Amino acid sequence: MKKRLLIAGLVIAVTAAVLFLAVQPRHEAGEDVIIASGNVEVTEVDMGFKHPGRVTELYTDEGRRVKKGQILAVLDKAELESMVQERKARLNEAVVKLQELRAGSRPQQIEKARADVGYAEAVFSNAKNDYERDRFLFENGAISARQMDASEKAYQVSLSRYRHAMEALSLVQEGPRKEELKAQQMRVQQAEAALRASEERLKETMIYAPVSGVILRKYVEAGETVAGGMPVYTIGDLKNPWIKVYIKEDRLGLVKL
């Protein structure tokens, strides 16, 4: 905050009210009255955006009064609004996953896992029988090496799928481990922190009047790009103005407020 001259109208109005400083009972005109002039000064507050961006809205102008908390200017915030929505969605997904882990495996999940095991076991059994038959035929020269390789590959694939199905059933029956719950809780916390950060950044695209007063200066116009920390407005705080009056040194002893 800086202390500067307000506006000419205010200077004249207040100066006129204190134009005569009575110093002692009047005896002779010109001896006991000091005619003085000076400046009315107020506390100034510069306001700007914390981050760079393009100014889309300016709601006031020089010379206008504003109230504390009144919105004064806005930066382009379309990208930040999109980011907030995206991070809300990620947080919701993380919360749903955590709730599912805490609830444990549902009967439907266990039944599905068992059905998957049954299907994988049947496929594996058929592939195994085909493989054993084809190996016998290959050893006796009844099929080619290419046919034998295809049969063996089908057998290995079905075996792998059967093992994975068995592992999935085991995990569903056991339910989530503490490590999984802890890891998902951490993901939720990270998503919450990311959302808070983007929401705070979105709030910083708006300037609000920190005090009630008068707009002394406006530095930019709508559509211009501003740097972070660059002043957009200067407000004069009229709550506690003061007057700076200039009096000759040899007359200071006569002054009384």
Secondary structure, DSSP 4 states (H G I P E B T S, - for coil): -EEEE--HHHHHHHHHHTSEEE-S--SSTTTSEEE--EEEEEEEEEEE-SS-EEEEEE---TT-EE-TT-EEEEE--HHHHHHHHHHHHHHHHHHHHHHHHHH---HHHHHHHHHHHHHHHHHHHHHHHHHHHHHHHHHTTSS-HHHHHHHHHHHHHHHHHHHHHHHHHHHHHH---HHHHHHHHHHHHHHHHHHHHHHHHHHTTEEE-SS-EEEEEE---TT-EE-TT-EEEEEEEEEEEEEEE---GGGGGG---
